[in-house]
Amino acid sequence: MSTASHLQPCDCRGHPPDRQPITIALAKGALLADAIRCLQQVGIDFSRFLDPANRLLRIESPTQLKGQRYAALLVRNQDVPVYVEYGQAQLGIVGYDVLRERYAGREAGVAHLLDLKFGYCRMVVALPQDSPYTSAAQLPPYARVASKFVRCAREYFDRLDLPVELISLAGSVELAPLTGMADAIVDLVATGRTLRENGLVERDCLFESTARLIAHPTSYRVNQQPIGELVAQIRERWLGSLAVSQL
């Protein structure tokens, strides 16, 4: 009878395999550089993603944290919680706005571990400067509201008990009031400059958003020790350094 099922798998040199890497989903775009700096602070290096010549979407850190290997996936911002929820990544770094939009009105499919304190922005209702209304609550019933974040917008206007017609757009929502297609927009802003340049005024804030460290709930329980160590190191080295810099 074969004993293969009782043997520990080995690599090509006959050694037991290394511990499997924990995979972190990272978002392309505005959050990427700070996410990489945060992880570098704790000894995990995904800086290869910042190389303009890089075409790889999955890399492994050449360094380890307490003997644990880490890999990263480079995905679209909105896809980070999807990869984590379905278990292709055990961890992810993503904006709170993305989490609110994906899980509006239902239970979150990921565990929220840390607020990483970077990537600050806010979800707002903005109206044209010449609008007769000065807040979202003053909009008439069935006013048209354009947004890339229709679930967040729906949740907000439902709380106001104000029925509106939501228009889903993929980009440049500022054009909707300029062309007369919408009376207001719900959008994510950082400085508000784009709003001002297009004749819009921020009137209401739905919520503030920063980058968050999230985890697959089952993976977090299975890998509690290495993930717990990572969280502790981020608290001490990354968040600790931010707190010191603000003194």
N, C-alpha and C positions, 0 to 999 in steps of 0.2 A: 504494500500500500504506500502511495506517495506521501511524503511528509512535508511537501511544499507549503501546505496551508499552515503549518506550525512554525515555519521559518520567518524570521524578521526580514523584510525586504532590505536589500543592500544596494549601494551605488556601484558604479563600474569598478571601483577600487576595492570592493568588498567591505566597505565601511557602512554602518547603519546610516540611514538617511538623516539629513538635518531636519529640525523642526520645520513644519510647513509655514510659509509666510502668512502673516495677517495682511489682508488687502484693504487699502484705503481708497475710496473713490474721491477724486479731486475734481473741482469744477474748472473748466476753461474760463478765461476772462479775468474779471476784476479781482476775484478772490485768490487767484492762483499764487501770485508772488508771496503774499502774506501767509498763505497756508503752508507754502514750502519753507518760509523763514520760521514759522512756528514749529514745524517738525524738525528743522535743523537744530533748533534750540535744545531738543531732547535727543539729538544724535541720529536722526533719521534723515537721509539725504535723497530728495527727489528733484534736485536742481537741474537734472538733465532735461526736464520738461521745459525749462526756460531757455534752452539752447535753440535758436531759430532753425538750426539744421536738423533738429530732432524730428523724426516722423513716427516714433514709437508711441503707442497709446497705452502700453503696459510696461512698466519698468520695475526693477527691484532695487532697493536701497543697498549701496555697497557697504553700509555700516549697519550695525544691529543695536538694539536696545535690550540690555540684560540678556543677551544670547538669543533674542527673538528676531527673526527675519521679518521684513516688511516689504510689501509690493504696493504699487499704486496704479490705478486706472485713471486716465484722463478723459473725462466725459463732459457733455453739456451740463450746465448748471441744473436744469430741471430734471436731468436724468440721475443725479447723485442719489436722491432717496429711493429711486426705483432700483438701482443696482444694490443698494443696501437692503431694502425691503425683501428683495428676492434672493438675497444671500450670496450674490456674486462678489460682493465686497462686505467685509465684516464691519468696516467703519467708513465714515464719509465726513467731508467738511463742506458745508453748504449754507447758503443764506437762510435766515429764519423766514424771509418772505416766500421762498420756494416751499418750505415746509407748510406754511399757512395756506398757500394756494393748493397744494396737493391734498392736504388732509382737512380742508374746510368742511365742517359738518359731519365728519366721521372720525373714528379712532385712528390715531397715528399708527403706522406700521413699522415705525422705527423708535428706538430709545434715544432720548435727548440726554447727552452726557455733560456737555460744557458749552457755555457762552465764551467764545474765543476773543471777543472784544475788538474785532477789526471788521472792516467792510460795512461801516455804519451807513445806513440810509433809512428812509421812512416811507411808508405807504400813505399817500395823501389823496384827498379830493381836491381837484383844481378847477377853477371856473374862469371864464374870460374876464378880463379887467372891466369890461363894460357890461357885465351881467348884472341884472337887477337883484340877483341873489347873493348873499354874503356867507352862506353856509349850505351844506348839503341838505340839512333839514328843511330849508326854505324852498327847495326845488319842488315844482308841481308834480302831482302824481303822473307816472308814466313818462317822465322826462327821459331823454336819451343820455346814457352814460357809456362812454367808450373806455375799454381797458384791455390790457394783456392779462390782467388778474381778475377774471370774471367771478371766480368763486369767492375770493376775498371781498370783492365789491358786493356780490349778492348777500354774503353774510352780514356786511356792514349795513346795507340798506334794509335788510330784514330786521335788524336790531332797531333801526329807526322807524320800523313799520311803514316804510315808504315804498310803494311799488314803482319800479323804474324799468325801462327797457335797456337791457345791457347789450352793447355791441362789442363783440370780441375782435380785437385786432392783434396782429403779430408784431407790429412795431410802429413808431412814429405816431403815437396816439394823440400828440399835440395837434396834429392836422385836423382831427375830427371836429373840434369847435371852430377852427379857422374856416373850414369849408361849410359849416352849418349842419354837419351830420349829427353832432352831439351837443348837448347843453353843458356837459361836464365830463371830466375824465377821472379815473382812478389810476394812479401810476406810482412807480417807485422813483424817489428823488434823493439825491445826496446834497447838492448845493442849491438846487432850485434854479440854476442858471438857464437851463433849457426852457423851463416854464416861462421865465421872465422874457426871454428872447422871443417867445411866441405869443406874448400878450396874455399869459395865464397867471392866475394868482392862487397860491396854496391857501385853502380855506379850512380844511379839517385833516387831522392826522388819524389814520386808522390804527397804526401801530409802528413801532420802531424795529429795525432789523439789524442784526449783526451775524457774523459767521458762527455756525454751531458745529460741534463735534457730535455726530450721531452714530448709532450702532444698530446692527441687527440683534433683536432681543435674545434669540437663542444662541447666536455666536458669542454674545457678551457673557452669557452664563457659562458656556463651554470654555471660553478663553478668559475667564474672569481675572486670573492672575496677571497675564501679560497686558491685557487691556487696562486693568486697574493700575498697573505700574505706569503705563503710558499716560493715563489721566493724571496721576499724581505728579509725574514729571512735567507735564504741560502746566499744571497749576503752579508748581514751584518755579520753573524756569521761564515760561512764556508769560503767564499772567502775573507772576511775581515781578518780572522785569518791567512789565507795563505799569504796574502799580508804583514801582520805584520812580519810573520816568515821569509820572504825573505829580510827584511830590514837589 
